Amino acid sequence: MRRGARDLLCQCFIYDGQYVANELSLVTTLAIISCPRQTFKISPTQLLSRRNYSFLDDQKLISLLQSCKRTCEITQVHGFMVKTSLDLAPFTLSKLLASSILDTRYAVSIFNEIQHPNLFMFNTMLRGYSTSGDLQQALILFNRIRANTGILLDQFPFISTLKSCSQGNAMRTGCGLHSIILRSGYDLSVNVKNTLLHFYCINGRMEDAHRLFDEFPQQRDLVSWNTLMGGYLCISNASIVIDLFKQICRSGIKFSITSSLCIFSATGDLKFSLGGESLHGYCIKIGFIASINIIAAIISMYGKTGHIYSGHKIFNEVPEKDVVLWNCLINGYAKSGLLEEGLALLQQMKLEKMMPNSSTLVGMLSACAATGSLNIGQCIYGYIKEKNLVLDEVLGTALIDMYSKCGCLNKAADIFDIMRRKDVKLWTAMISCYGFHGQAKKAVMLFYRMEDEGFMPNEVTFLAVLSACSHGGLVLEGIDCFVKMVQEYGFPPKIEHYGCMIDLLGRKGLIEEAYNLIRSLPVERDATVWRAMLAACRVYGNVRLGKLVKRELVESYDEHPTDSALLSSTYAIAGRLMDHKEMVELKDRHIFKEAGLSSIEMDSLGQRSKGKLIGRLGGLRFGDYRNSIV
């Protein structure tokens, strides 16, 4: 068929000024070549011939382009436009380009043939690069627009390029673009400001985002409020979200479904059940309860606040349930520690012929990791294989984390090896797994392998590597990774990264160096780094530094029983007794350390041991668990 199509295409060329083919042959040929095995929704007879074009106005052509869902359909219209010279008209050509934007390669092939593109065409291509996440090409095109003196920019090039920076985590590029916006005067546009707000929120720069938000109190709209609330949710600062919502209510702005979703998530994170229930009632009053997204958020909120049975009642009242609702309910039971009920819901999904996805099982696997329920985790993995579910990056990461925290390093490595597609989170999970099991050298080797295979580590990846080096005593490797993070990748170290470095130096006996590092930290210190320092003093019996660190903790932070216990152990290891004055002060404060509680899974019986108590998980053996959902 392809050979015949090419022969037909040759007949479409002008020979001695005459067309030797019929009017629609070129259109038909282009369609055959582009999609030789497709059944077209658009037939060539829908396109009027060149001699009848006077009856086809621009609106009909636009309507036809909008009805195209695939590239092979657009090529038919494109062929007609080429034949009738409509591709030379800027208006119709712009509409063709806008219709082709979902297929970036095809859109680029059209755009490259345009000799004098207008601003709409440039904006269309920028939007396409933003959708596809191609930051490099978006920046090249943006600079090309700026260099074109014949085009006066509007707000849309800045908006599309900022969205590309948000997707590519290009913090420095986005800040540079912010400065260009200020110089060009487009910072007065509320759409540009909202896009800037989203850019800073998506990169975790909430101080900058809130400062920008405060700069335009008269211009900000509901999108501005929702964007800022979403940013604070991303950094798990739910209390500020609640405060922002109160400001929305006081300002008289009517909040939307998006606002309600943010508040339900915040009340759940804060365990603020009364606030969640109040908002639930208000959503019923104003009609938001008809939204399936609101119902999912309410179920999730009740699961986080420990009222999952209330969420289950709402779930039962929904006539048509989708997989998202099932996921919210199953995750709610998993977070409440009710793993058996979660397994029962998986069985119910099977009976109702609802196919689970990776998100359905991730919550269950996370709960298994937190509780050490290896048998249930293995049961879920068996279910994944039984149903031939796609082992994507999210599900693979959850399995590795579950096996890691349940003590099965080899099984976690097997999951990592069979994963065909890997992302940075999967690599980070495996690096953390090696570090968690004391395999520091393997963690570092895996990190270098990750770089060699072209994956870019993030801040969490470096934290996992530094933690592994700390526990394994790899001082030089840890320092190299720390320097690489700052100088090569440009990540500013956070207090967690400094904490790992302090712990690393302390474990190797470099107590003075660790103490000097704490004193010179460019970020705000917290109690964690001081306690890591105190633990190092205990290991090496350095009473002098231990007393200095303990004084710092008492003066700057809340009293904690661990501090006194560590200092007492420091005296003991040094072979000294605490001063009488210190012993009296310790006794007068009545500081008691809370007793620890461990929970382990025993054999394959599903039994758990908590201290001296042994309880059974629903009375089911491992085989019973598996049979209940497979």
KAWOGI-V487728 format. One record per residue. SS is DSSP state (h for helix, s for strand, l for the rest). OMEGA is omega in whole degrees, -180 to 180 (999 if undefined). NEAR is the number of other ideal C-beta (glycine too) atoms within 8 Angstrom. Layout:
BEGIN
ss=[SS & SS]
omega=[OMEGA & OMEGA]
near=[NEAR & NEAR]
END
This chain:
BEGIN
ss=[l & h & h & h & h & h & h & h & h & h & h & l & l & s & s & l & l & s & s & l & l & l & l & l & h & h & h & h & h & h & h & h & h & h & l & l & l & l & l & l & l & l & l & h & h & h & l & l & l & h & h & h & h & h & h & l & l & h & h & h & h & h & h & h & h & h & h & l & l & l & h & h & h & h & h & h & h & h & h & h & h & h & h & l & l & h & h & h & l & h & h & h & h & h & h & h & h & h & h & l & l & l & l & h & h & h & h & h & h & h & h & l & l & l & l & l & l & l & h & h & h & h & h & h & h & h & h & h & h & h & h & h & l & l & h & h & h & h & h & h & h & h & h & h & h & h & h & l & l & l & l & l & l & l & l & h & h & h & h & h & h & h & h & h & h & h & h & l & l & l & h & h & h & h & h & h & h & h & h & h & h & h & h & h & l & h & h & h & l & h & h & h & h & h & h & h & h & h & h & h & h & h & l & l & l & h & h & h & h & h & h & h & h & h & l & l & l & l & l & l & l & h & h & h & h & h & h & h & h & h & h & h & h & h & l & l & l & h & h & h & h & h & h & h & h & h & h & h & h & h & h & l & l & l & l & l & h & h & h & h & h & h & h & h & h & h & h & h & h & l & l & l & h & h & h & h & h & h & h & h & h & h & h & h & h & h & l & h & h & h & l & h & h & h & h & h & h & h & h & h & h & h & h & h & l & l & l & h & h & h & h & h & h & h & h & h & h & l & l & l & l & l & h & h & h & h & h & h & h & h & h & h & h & h & h & l & l & l & h & h & h & h & h & h & h & h & h & h & h & h & h & l & l & l & l & l & l & h & h & h & h & h & h & h & h & h & h & h & h & h & h & l & l & h & h & h & h & h & h & h & h & h & h & h & h & h & l & l & l & l & l & l & h & h & h & h & h & h & h & h & h & h & h & h & h & l & l & l & h & h & h & h & h & h & h & h & h & h & l & l & l & l & l & h & h & h & h & h & h & h & h & h & h & h & h & h & l & l & l & h & h & h & h & h & h & h & h & h & h & h & h & h & l & l & l & l & l & l & h & h & h & h & h & h & h & h & h & h & h & h & h & h & l & l & h & h & h & h & h & h & h & h & h & h & h & h & h & h & l & l & l & l & l & l & h & h & h & h & h & h & h & h & h & h & h & h & h & l & l & l & h & h & h & h & h & h & h & h & h & l & l & l & l & l & l & l & h & h & h & h & h & h & h & h & h & h & h & h & h & h & l & l & h & h & h & h & h & h & h & h & h & h & h & h & h & h & l & l & l & l & h & h & h & h & h & h & h & h & h & h & h & h & h & l & l & l & l & l & l & h & h & h & h & h & h & h & h & h & l & l & l & l & l & l & l & l & l & l & s & s & s & s & l & l & l & l & s & s & s & s & l & l & s & s & s & s & l & l & l & l & l & h & h & h & h & h & h & h & h & l]
omega=[-180 & -179 & 177 & 180 & 179 & 177 & 179 & 179 & 179 & 180 & -177 & -178 & 179 & 179 & -176 & 175 & -178 & 172 & -179 & 179 & 179 & -170 & -173 & -175 & -180 & 179 & -180 & -179 & 178 & 179 & -179 & -179 & -175 & -178 & -173 & -176 & -178 & 170 & -170 & 170 & -179 & 179 & -179 & -179 & 176 & -177 & -178 & -179 & -175 & -178 & 178 & -173 & -178 & 179 & -178 & 180 & -176 & -177 & 178 & 179 & 178 & 179 & 178 & 178 & -180 & 179 & 180 & -180 & -177 & -179 & -178 & 175 & 180 & -179 & 178 & 178 & 179 & 179 & 177 & -180 & 178 & -176 & -178 & 179 & 176 & 178 & 177 & 179 & -176 & -176 & -179 & 178 & 177 & 179 & 175 & 179 & 180 & 179 & -176 & -166 & 179 & 173 & -171 & -178 & 179 & 179 & 179 & 179 & 176 & -174 & -177 & 180 & -180 & -176 & -177 & -179 & 177 & -175 & 179 & 179 & 177 & -180 & 178 & 180 & 177 & 178 & 178 & 178 & 178 & 179 & -178 & 178 & -179 & -176 & -176 & 180 & 178 & 179 & 178 & -179 & 179 & 178 & 177 & 178 & -179 & -179 & -180 & -175 & -178 & -178 & 177 & -175 & 168 & -174 & -170 & 175 & 179 & -179 & -178 & -179 & 176 & 178 & 176 & 178 & 179 & -180 & -178 & -179 & -179 & -174 & -177 & 179 & 179 & 177 & 176 & 178 & 177 & 180 & 177 & 179 & 180 & -179 & -177 & 177 & -179 & 175 & 178 & 180 & -178 & 178 & 177 & -180 & 178 & 177 & 175 & 179 & 178 & 180 & -180 & 179 & -177 & 178 & 176 & -180 & -172 & 176 & 177 & -180 & -178 & 177 & 177 & 179 & -179 & -177 & -179 & -178 & -178 & -175 & -172 & -180 & -177 & 177 & 179 & 180 & -179 & 179 & -180 & 178 & 178 & 177 & 178 & 175 & -179 & 179 & 174 & 177 & -172 & -178 & 178 & 177 & 178 & 179 & 179 & 179 & 176 & 178 & 177 & -179 & -180 & -178 & 179 & 178 & 177 & -178 & -174 & 176 & 178 & 177 & -179 & 178 & 178 & -177 & 177 & 178 & -179 & 179 & 177 & 180 & -180 & -175 & -177 & -173 & -179 & 178 & 178 & 179 & 178 & 179 & 176 & 179 & -180 & 178 & 175 & -177 & -175 & 174 & 179 & -175 & 178 & -180 & 180 & 178 & 178 & 179 & 178 & 179 & 179 & 178 & 179 & 180 & 180 & 177 & 180 & -177 & 178 & 178 & -174 & 179 & 174 & 176 & 180 & 178 & 178 & 178 & -179 & -178 & -180 & -176 & -179 & -176 & 174 & -175 & 180 & 178 & 177 & -180 & 180 & -179 & 180 & 177 & 177 & 177 & -180 & 180 & 177 & 180 & -178 & -175 & -179 & 177 & 176 & 177 & 178 & 177 & 175 & 177 & 179 & 175 & 180 & -179 & -180 & 176 & 175 & -177 & 178 & 173 & -176 & -180 & 179 & -172 & -178 & 180 & 178 & -180 & 177 & 178 & 176 & 179 & -178 & -176 & -179 & -178 & -176 & -177 & 180 & 177 & 177 & 177 & 179 & 177 & 175 & 178 & 179 & 180 & -180 & -178 & -180 & 178 & -180 & 179 & -178 & -175 & -178 & -179 & 178 & 177 & 179 & 178 & 179 & 179 & 180 & 180 & 179 & -176 & 175 & 173 & -177 & -177 & -177 & 180 & 176 & 178 & 178 & 178 & -180 & -176 & -177 & 180 & 179 & 180 & -178 & 173 & -174 & 180 & 178 & 177 & -179 & 179 & -179 & 176 & 177 & 179 & 178 & 178 & 180 & -178 & 175 & 180 & -173 & -179 & 177 & 178 & 179 & 179 & 179 & 177 & 179 & 176 & 177 & 178 & -179 & -179 & 172 & 178 & -179 & 179 & 175 & -177 & 179 & 177 & 179 & 177 & 178 & 179 & 180 & 177 & 178 & 178 & 179 & -178 & -180 & 179 & -180 & -174 & -176 & 179 & 179 & 179 & 179 & -180 & 179 & 179 & 179 & -180 & -176 & -171 & -175 & -175 & 174 & 178 & 175 & -178 & 175 & -176 & 178 & 178 & 177 & 178 & 178 & 180 & 178 & 178 & 179 & 179 & -179 & -179 & 180 & 176 & 179 & -171 & -178 & 179 & 179 & -180 & 178 & 177 & 178 & -178 & -175 & -177 & 177 & 178 & -179 & -180 & 174 & -175 & -176 & -178 & 178 & 179 & 174 & 177 & 179 & 177 & 177 & 176 & 179 & -177 & -175 & 175 & -180 & -175 & -176 & 179 & 179 & 179 & 177 & -180 & 180 & 178 & 178 & 180 & -179 & -175 & -171 & -174 & 179 & 179 & 180 & -178 & -178 & -177 & -180 & 179 & 179 & 180 & 178 & 178 & 178 & 176 & -176 & -180 & 178 & -180 & -179 & 174 & 177 & 177 & -178 & -179 & -180 & 179 & 179 & 179 & 180 & 180 & -178 & -177 & 178 & 180 & -180 & 178 & -179 & -179 & 180 & 180 & -179 & 179 & -180 & 177 & -172 & 176 & -180 & -177 & -179 & 180 & 178 & 179 & 176 & -176 & 179 & -177 & 177 & 178 & -178 & 179 & 175 & 179 & -177 & 171 & -177 & 178 & 178 & 177 & -175 & -179 & -176 & -178 & -177 & 999]
near=[6 & 8 & 6 & 7 & 12 & 9 & 8 & 13 & 11 & 7 & 9 & 11 & 7 & 6 & 6 & 4 & 4 & 6 & 6 & 7 & 8 & 4 & 8 & 10 & 11 & 12 & 13 & 10 & 13 & 12 & 14 & 12 & 10 & 9 & 11 & 9 & 3 & 7 & 3 & 10 & 6 & 10 & 5 & 9 & 5 & 6 & 11 & 6 & 8 & 7 & 5 & 8 & 9 & 4 & 6 & 8 & 6 & 7 & 6 & 8 & 14 & 9 & 8 & 12 & 13 & 7 & 9 & 11 & 5 & 8 & 10 & 11 & 13 & 15 & 13 & 15 & 16 & 13 & 13 & 11 & 14 & 10 & 10 & 8 & 8 & 11 & 10 & 5 & 8 & 6 & 7 & 12 & 15 & 12 & 11 & 15 & 14 & 9 & 11 & 13 & 13 & 6 & 9 & 12 & 6 & 11 & 14 & 9 & 8 & 13 & 11 & 6 & 6 & 9 & 4 & 4 & 7 & 9 & 10 & 7 & 13 & 14 & 12 & 13 & 14 & 16 & 11 & 12 & 16 & 13 & 9 & 7 & 9 & 9 & 13 & 6 & 8 & 14 & 11 & 8 & 12 & 11 & 8 & 9 & 12 & 7 & 6 & 7 & 4 & 3 & 9 & 4 & 10 & 7 & 9 & 9 & 13 & 15 & 11 & 14 & 14 & 15 & 12 & 17 & 14 & 12 & 9 & 9 & 7 & 9 & 9 & 7 & 11 & 13 & 8 & 8 & 12 & 10 & 8 & 9 & 12 & 8 & 6 & 8 & 6 & 10 & 9 & 5 & 8 & 10 & 8 & 14 & 14 & 12 & 12 & 13 & 15 & 13 & 14 & 13 & 15 & 9 & 10 & 8 & 9 & 12 & 6 & 8 & 13 & 9 & 8 & 12 & 11 & 7 & 6 & 11 & 6 & 4 & 9 & 10 & 9 & 11 & 7 & 15 & 15 & 12 & 12 & 14 & 15 & 10 & 16 & 13 & 14 & 9 & 8 & 6 & 9 & 13 & 8 & 8 & 15 & 14 & 8 & 12 & 14 & 8 & 9 & 12 & 7 & 6 & 6 & 3 & 8 & 4 & 10 & 8 & 9 & 7 & 14 & 14 & 11 & 14 & 14 & 15 & 14 & 16 & 16 & 15 & 10 & 10 & 8 & 11 & 11 & 6 & 11 & 15 & 8 & 8 & 12 & 10 & 8 & 8 & 13 & 9 & 6 & 6 & 7 & 10 & 8 & 5 & 8 & 9 & 8 & 15 & 12 & 11 & 12 & 14 & 16 & 15 & 15 & 16 & 17 & 11 & 12 & 7 & 9 & 13 & 6 & 8 & 17 & 10 & 8 & 12 & 11 & 6 & 5 & 10 & 2 & 4 & 7 & 7 & 11 & 8 & 14 & 14 & 13 & 13 & 15 & 14 & 12 & 15 & 14 & 14 & 10 & 9 & 7 & 9 & 15 & 9 & 8 & 14 & 14 & 9 & 12 & 14 & 10 & 8 & 12 & 9 & 6 & 6 & 5 & 9 & 7 & 12 & 8 & 10 & 9 & 14 & 14 & 11 & 14 & 17 & 15 & 12 & 14 & 16 & 14 & 7 & 9 & 11 & 12 & 12 & 12 & 13 & 15 & 9 & 13 & 13 & 9 & 10 & 14 & 11 & 7 & 7 & 8 & 4 & 11 & 5 & 10 & 8 & 11 & 10 & 15 & 14 & 11 & 13 & 14 & 15 & 14 & 14 & 14 & 15 & 10 & 13 & 6 & 9 & 12 & 6 & 8 & 14 & 10 & 8 & 13 & 12 & 6 & 7 & 11 & 3 & 6 & 9 & 8 & 11 & 9 & 14 & 15 & 13 & 12 & 13 & 16 & 14 & 15 & 14 & 16 & 8 & 9 & 7 & 11 & 15 & 8 & 8 & 17 & 14 & 8 & 12 & 14 & 8 & 8 & 13 & 9 & 6 & 6 & 5 & 10 & 6 & 14 & 10 & 9 & 7 & 14 & 16 & 11 & 13 & 16 & 15 & 11 & 17 & 18 & 13 & 10 & 12 & 10 & 12 & 11 & 6 & 10 & 15 & 9 & 8 & 14 & 13 & 9 & 10 & 14 & 11 & 7 & 7 & 10 & 7 & 9 & 5 & 9 & 8 & 12 & 7 & 14 & 14 & 11 & 14 & 14 & 15 & 12 & 15 & 14 & 16 & 11 & 8 & 6 & 9 & 14 & 7 & 8 & 13 & 12 & 8 & 12 & 13 & 6 & 6 & 11 & 3 & 8 & 5 & 8 & 8 & 10 & 8 & 14 & 14 & 13 & 12 & 16 & 16 & 11 & 16 & 17 & 13 & 9 & 9 & 10 & 11 & 11 & 6 & 12 & 14 & 9 & 9 & 13 & 13 & 8 & 9 & 14 & 9 & 5 & 6 & 9 & 4 & 8 & 9 & 10 & 8 & 13 & 10 & 9 & 15 & 14 & 10 & 9 & 15 & 11 & 8 & 10 & 9 & 5 & 7 & 4 & 10 & 6 & 6 & 6 & 8 & 9 & 8 & 8 & 11 & 7 & 6 & 7 & 5 & 8 & 5 & 7 & 5 & 4 & 4 & 6 & 7 & 8 & 7 & 10 & 8 & 4 & 6 & 8 & 14 & 11 & 12 & 10 & 9 & 6 & 2 & 6 & 8 & 7 & 9 & 13 & 6 & 5 & 10 & 8 & 12 & 6 & 8 & 14 & 11 & 7 & 10 & 12 & 7]
END
